[in-house]
Amino acid sequence: MSGASEGTRTPDPPLTKRLLCHLSYAGNRRPLYQPPFGVGKNVAQNDNALMRVAMISYHTCPLATLGGKDTGGMNVYVRDLSRELGRQGIGVDVFTRSQDEHVPHVLHDLGFGNRVVHIPAGPEIPVAKDSLADYLPEFIGNIRAFADSKVMEYDLIHSHYWLSGLAALELRQAWDVPIVHMMHTLGLMKNRVARSDSERTTRQRERGERQLLIEADRIVASTQAELAQFQWLYKADTKNVVVIPPGVDTSHFYPIPEDEAKEFVGVPDDKRMILFVGRIEPLKGVDTLIEAAAMLRKKGVLVEGCECLAIIGGESGESPERISEEMARLKGIAGQLGTDDMVTFLGQRDQDTLQYYYSASDIVVVPSHYESFGLVALEAMACGRTVVASETGGLAFLIHDGENGFHVPAADPSALADKLEMILKDPELRARIGETARDYAQSHAWPLITKRIVSLYSEVLRAYHPSLA
């Protein structure tokens, strides 16, 4: 899977883009969906048309390699939902900002005719998230130009993250279609756990999120915790909020025999592995995990040469000058605590290999200070792993303590060390919890979750076009 910033270079990238755009549905109007209840507009008679959704993921491409600064669970969510929508007969174009002029503007990597469309907006390079709002007008204008050039119409907009939501509000006015929006993370929640001004989000984001809670036709919350945060922090009327958790691809994330998984990732059969997967940023609490590992080594629970703390995420393969400040801080902590021989920073890993790392691990730890849901925990559970997670945000709902995983207080290395010690010393407990976790993850399989999303789309269309219902 190629990331948005890792495209194959061509002698004439603009020509490549033009050719691919012309080959991709050029000149074919896709009529709007005629659902069973009769909602839709401008539907061609006797045409077995599909619902078509404009999916907006402005700041990050769903095809990007995971573990980078602005990639994570949202990328996976948008990509896997779009693929499953295609399987269930829903057409999707995912619009994202182009970050590499050498990557074709239109990619058919989602299957079923669904596309990722890289829209030029500002320089076609990664830019700081704080600057992205400046390019929203160009992004919106070029989405409209793309749709016009393809003679495309959409039934509904599904936007992700606040910047995409602001784009959706403008497009709704132009296209006269409803919006389903998902926040993924909340600025006010991030500010509550921020430890420095650099970690705090902007007032512009807060205003944007408040506007979306008022103006979007529906808001999807990942958990009841997020719904409560809308009410508690934003004082929002949540009558248009529906709780639908993210899904997991259970055809991809499933238990792999441990010896086979360890061979794939290069871990000796007799070596135990504790695993972290996620972005390398203070919010993720990796320092808490390293401190807990140091406590366990001091107690003799983790023996030199027999255990590995593997950290997937960040830019450990870059030159020292480009390693992020947080990565440097974490490596410094590992060195000071005498665990640098045990802590391995693996850098970014493709989503297509993560199931091997989960299956090779003894425990997967999600020590975040804030998670709106915790998709890494769900993927690990689907692979039959025991998960230890902070009791915060969506993790407090996903993990049922002592049943399908374990909770610990956020930012408490001593509590985390105690929980890891208990689990490492009880292989029967690990096996039992892992089996229960795998069974629980089946209820979040993408086909089941996507059916709920499609039902929501239908409900929103009925409400938006009451005369056509």
N, C-alpha and C positions, 0 to 999 in steps of 0.2 A: 504494500500500500504506500503510495507516494504521498509525502506531506505537501502542503500548499507551498512550501518554500524549497522544495527539493525536486523541481521538475526537470525533465530532460531538456538540455539546451538544443536549439535548432538554428540553422543558418538564417532563417527568416521568421522569427517568432510571430510577428504580426500577420504574415501570410498564413502560417499554421492556424492561428486563431480564426482568421476569416474563413478558411476552408472548413474547419470543424463547425463553426457556427452555421454555415450554409448546409452542411450535411445533417445537422441536428434539427429535424422537424421543420426545415426551412419551407416557408410558404404554406404550412399545414395548420389551419385553425383548429384548436382543440375546443369543441363546444363545452359549455359548462355542464356539470353533472345533473342528471335527472334521477334523484334518489327515489326510493319506493313511495315516499309520502308526497312526492310531486313538487319538492322545492327545487328551485333553480331558475335561471333566466336565459333566454336566447338559446334554448336547447333545440338542436335540429331534430325534426321529426324522424322517427324510424332510425335514429342513430344511437348505437349502443355506446354512448359517451361516458367518460369517467369524471368523477370529481377531480378537480385540479387545485392544488394547494401551493401557494407561494410561501415557502419556508425561509425565514430570514435569520441568518447567523452572521451579523455584520462583522464583529471583531475577530472571529476565529473560524477557520475552515474545518468542516467535519472530517476532512481527509487528512488533517495534519497529524504528524507523529506525536504521540502522547508524551507528557512529562516536561514539555517546554513551559516557558513563562506564562503563556496564555492558553494552554491546552489542558484538557482534563475531561471531567465527566460530561460537560456540556457537549463537547465534540462527539463523544460516543453516543450520547442521547440523540442528537440531531441525525447522525449518520444511521444508527440502527432503527430509529423510528421511521425515517424516510424509506429505508429498505423494506421494512415490514409493511408500511403503507402500500408500497408497490406490490408486494405479494398479495395484499388484500384488495387490489384493484383501484388504488388511489394514485393519481399522478402527482408528482412533486418536483418542483424546481427549488433547489436550495440556493439562495443568494448570499454570497459572502464577499467581503472586500478583497480584491486581487492584491496579493503581497509578493508576487514574483512575475515579472514580465515574460519569463521563459516557460511558464505553465499555461497551457491552453485555457482560454476563458471558459470553455464548456467541456466538462468531463462527464462521462457516463459510467462512473464507478459505483453507482448505487443500485444498478440493475433495474429491470422491469421498465426501461425507458425513462427512469427518473435521473435527474441531472444535478450536478453542482455547477453553478454559474459564478465565475469569479468576475466581479464587477469593478472596473477601474474607479477609484475614488481617492484622489491624492496620489502621492508617489507609490508605485507598485513595489513597495518594500515594507517590511514590518516597521511600524511606527509606535511611539509610546501611546498607551491606552488613553492618557489624559488629552492627547491631541486628536483622537478619532472623531470627536463630535464636530470638529471643524470641517470634516469631509462628508458629513451626512447628506447635505443638499446634493452634492455631486453623485453620491451613491444612489439616492432616491431617483434622481433624474435619469441615471443610466439604467436602473432597473426598468423604469417606464419605457425607455428607448429600446431595451432588449425585448420587452413584451410586445411593443408595437412592431418591431422588425420581424418577429415570429408570428404576428397576428394571433397572439395568445390572450386569453382571458382566464382569470382565476376566480374560483368560487369563494376562497377564504384565504386569509393570511394567518400563518402561525409564526410568531416571533419569539426570539430567545434572547434574554438579557435586555437591560433597559435601553441601550442604544438602538438595538434592533426594534424594540417596541416603539421608540420615537419615529423611526422610519416607517413602521407599520401604520401609525396614525396618519401620516401624510399620504401614504398609498391608499388607505381606506377612503380618504376624501376624493382621490383621483379615480379610483376603481369602483367605489360604492359596493364594497364587500366587507364582511365582519372580520374581527380580529380575535384570535385566541393567543394569549401571551403567557409566557413562563419566565419568571424572574431568574431562576437557578441560584443566585445568591442575592442577599439584600445588603445595601450599603450601610444601613443603620445597624444591622447585626455585626458586620465586619468592624464598624467603628467601636462597638461595645467591647470587642476583644483585642483591638489594636493596642500594641505596646509602644508605638512611636507615631509621630505625625506622618511619617512616610508610608505607614500602613493604612492610614485613614482614607476614606473615599471622599469625593467632592460633594459640595452642596448641590451642584448641578445634577449629580446622579440622584440624590435624595429627592429633588424636585421632580425629576423624570419618573422615578418609581411611584411617587404619589400621584402624578398625572395618569400613569397607566392604570393604577388601581381604581381610578375614577372612570376613565374613558374606554378602556378595553372592553370588548363585548363579553369575554370570559377570561378569567385568570386561572391557570392550572397551578395548584400548590402541590409540592411533592409529598408533604405529610401534614398531619394535623398541627404539628409544631410550627410549620411555616404559615398556616392559616392563622394561628394564634399570634404570630409575629406581625402579620398584617393588621390585626385588630389592636394589639398592644402597643407596637412601636409607631405605626402609621395612622392609628385611629381610623382605619378604613371600614367602610360598609362592605361586608364580604358576601353579599347576596349573589354576586356573580362569580364567586370563587368556587371551584370544584377541586377536590383532592384526588389526584391520580398519581400513584408512585411511578418512578421510572422502571423500565424493564431491563431484562438481562437476556443475552443470546445463549440459551441453554444448549443449543447445538454446537456452540463454540466453547463455552465455559462449562466443563464437566470434569469429574475426577479422572485424572490420568494416572496410571500406576506409578507409584513414587519413584521406583528405580528408573523407569523410562524418562520421567520428567527430570530427574537429577542428571541423567546422562545428557539430556538436551541442554540444560543450563550450565553444566560443567561442575556440579557439586558432587563430591565423593559420597558413596552410599552411606558411610558411617558418620557423616557430618550433618548436624542439625542446622536448620536455617530459619531465622526470623525475618519476615519480609515487610517492607514498606513500599507502597506504590503511590505516587502523587507528585504534585509540583513541589519544588524546593522553595518554600517561602515560610516566613515565621508562623503564619496562620495554621500550617499543617502540623506543627508540634514535633518535628523530627528531633529537636534538641532534647525533648522529654524522653523520647525512646532511647537515644544514645546514653543519657544519664541513667536510665533504668538498666540498660545493659551493663554499664560500668558497676552498678550496685550488685548485679547478679554475678559478675566476674569476681568481685571482691568477696562474695559469700561462697564462691566455689561452685555455683550452679552452672555458670558458663565457663568451660575449661578451655584454656588456650589451645588452639589448633583443632578443637572439636566442634566449634560453633561459628556461625557466620550471621552477621546482621547485614542483609542486602537491602540497599536503598535504590529504588528505581525512580528516576526523575532528574531533571536539571540538565546541566551541561558539562558533566565531568570530562568529556572527551575534548573540550575546547582547550586552547592555550591558557596558561595561568592568568594572563591579562584579561581574558574574557569570562572567567569563572565568576559567577554572581557573588555579590557580597554575602548572601545567605549561605551559599555553598562553602565559601571560605570560612565563615563563622562556624558552621557545623563541623568541618574538618578540623578546625582549631579545637573545638570542644572534644572531639574524639581523641585528638593527640594529647590534650591536657589530662584526660581521664584514663589514658593508657589503653584505649580500645581501638586505636587506629589500625592495628593488625587484624581486628575482627570485623570492623565496619567497612563494607565495600560499597562505594558509590558506582552504580552500574550505568548511570546516565539514562537517556531516553530509550524506551523499548517500544517496538511496534505492538499495537493491540493484538495482532495475530500470534504473538508469542507469549502473551501474559499468562495464558492458561498453564503453560509449562512451569513458570515461576511460582504461581499459586500452588500447583500440585506438588512441587518440590519442597515447599516450605512446611514447617511444623506449625507455625502460627503466623497469621497476618495481622499486623497492628495498624490501626487507624487512629493516631493520637491527636487529631485535629482539635483546635480551639473552637471551630465552627464548621459545620457541614450542613448544607440545606437538605441533603439526602445521604450521600455516602455510597456512590456507585461502586467504588473499589471493594467495599465490604460485601456488597451483593455479589459481585463477580467471584470473590474468594469463597463465599458461601456456596455458590453454584458448583465450585470445584471441590466441595467437601472439606474445606479448611476451617479450623477454629479461628474465629476473629475476636480480637480484643480491641474495643473501640471506646473513644471518649463518649461519655454520656452527655451529648450535646446535639442540638438541632435534630435533623432527621435520623441520626444514628440512634437516638434514644427510642425511636419507634421501630426502626428496622431490626435492631438487636434486642432480643428478649433475654435478659441477663440469666445465665445459668441454663438456658434452654437451647438456643441456637447460636450462642456466642456469649461474650462477657463485656460488661461495662466497667470503666474506671473513670474517676474524675479527671477532667481536662487539666493539663499542666501539673500533674502530680506524679513525678517519677517514682516515688517510693511506692505508691499504690499500684502503679503499673508493674514495677519489679515484683511485688508480692503476687500479683495475678499471673504474671508470666512464669514465676517459679512454680506455682501450684499446677499450672497446666503442663509445663515441661516434665514434671515429676510424675504425671499420671497419664500414660499413653492411652489407657482405656477411656478416660474422660475425653481426651482429644478425639478419639475415634467416634465416641457417642455424639458429642457436640457437632462434629463435622458431618455426620450422617443426617442429623436433624436439620442442620443448616442447609444441606443440599436439598432436602425435601421441601424446606420452606422457600428456597429460591425458585422452585418450580412454579409457585403461585405468582411469580413476577416475570414469567417467560414473556418475551415480546409479543407473540401472537395474542395472548390474553390482554396485555396492557393496551395494545394497539386497537383492539376491538372497543375498548372503553374510550379511546381517543376518537375513533371514528363515530361512535355514538354521540360524543360531545360535539363533533363537527356538525352532525345532522341536527342536533338540538339548537346549535347556534344559528344554523341556516334557517331553520323554521322560525326562530324568533326574529331574525333580521328581515326575512321576506314573508311576513304573515299572510299577505295576499296570495302567495303562491303555495302555501302549505295545504 
